[in-house]
């Protein structure tokens, strides 16, 4: 018999041996893949059982585990082992799974569920992408083991009764894109580890009792679009690092105890639509850099200690709909170029130290519905052009030094609900017969 040499073709000499070799190889491959598939299926069933049991433990810990929203949360046969396919929670209300049957979404919002998060074993959900428990009655703290949800992209806990600190471990959720925690009872500071969430697009922690300074690390959130820190007890100044957030659309810091001036770096927020800083203790002037933010639709700076004049370049913000600078220490005159704000619906300069005339150019604000300049030092007459504001609902000019007669042009108004001209030096009569004509 011819000896076998490695590398020498067998096909011409030993076809049976080659067939045997191929058959053996295929059998081994099939056995390997069969064993792998069996092991994977067993792992999947085991995981499904663990996830189902974790959900049931949490359900049973609630104040009302028989709640109708969770009626489907039950095993088909309680005597089945946990690795049975009947243990799968994938058909339960509020639960979604991936192709392997592992839980990826838990959404049981608006169910008036009352209980604690610490009774939900986060370590049992390695593939969870979304956890939505908003608008319930959950209380207690957010457990630090929330960091076990390593694939989580959305965490929605808003409108509950949660309290305590935001755990620093939240910074380990590297895939988190949406974190909603507003309208709870959270306290303590905003952990600097939040700045590690480089995928974060929404951060809403408004209407809690958070305190301390706004962490500088927020400047690392390069993808963030919505930053709501409103109605807490944050103090200190607005970090200039916020100016790095080039994707920011909505910056809402209102109703805190924030001091210092508005940083010029906010002028870098080229995508900003909404700037809410009202009811703080901000001082200094309005930076002219804000006029670079061409996408702004709302500026709300009322109830601060802002001084200086209304910067004329603000009239370049042609998309502005809402401008409220009331209850500050602003002085100077109303800049006539304000007429360029043709989309403006609400304009409030009340309770400042503004003087001079109401510019006739105000009459060009054809979409204006609300105009308030009361409690200033404005003098001169009410311009006839104000009658061109056909959409006006409210005109409030009381407590100034206005003189002369009330212009007859206000007969053009059809939608007026409030007309306050009190405590001025106006003379003549009110054209009442024309003020509210029949439509």
Beta strands, then each sheet from edge to edge (+ up, - down):
strand 1: 95-97
strand 2: 103-107
strand 3: 130-132
strand 4: 139-140
strand 5: 154-156
strand 6: 161-164
strand 7: 178-180
strand 8: 185-186
strand 9: 202-204
strand 10: 211-213
strand 11: 226-228
strand 12: 233-236
strand 13: 250-252
strand 14: 257-258
strand 15: 274-276
strand 16: 283-284
strand 17: 298-300
strand 18: 305-309
strand 19: 322-324
strand 20: 329-331
strand 21: 346-348
strand 22: 355-356
strand 23: 370-372
strand 24: 377-380
strand 25: 394-396
strand 26: 401-405
strand 27: 418-420
strand 28: 425-427
sheet 1: 1+ 2- 3- 5- 7- 9- 11- 13- 15- 17- 19- 21- 23- 25- 27-
sheet 2: 4+ 6+ 8+
sheet 3: 10+ 12+ 14+
sheet 4: 16+ 18+ 20+
sheet 5: 22+ 24+ 26+ 28+
end
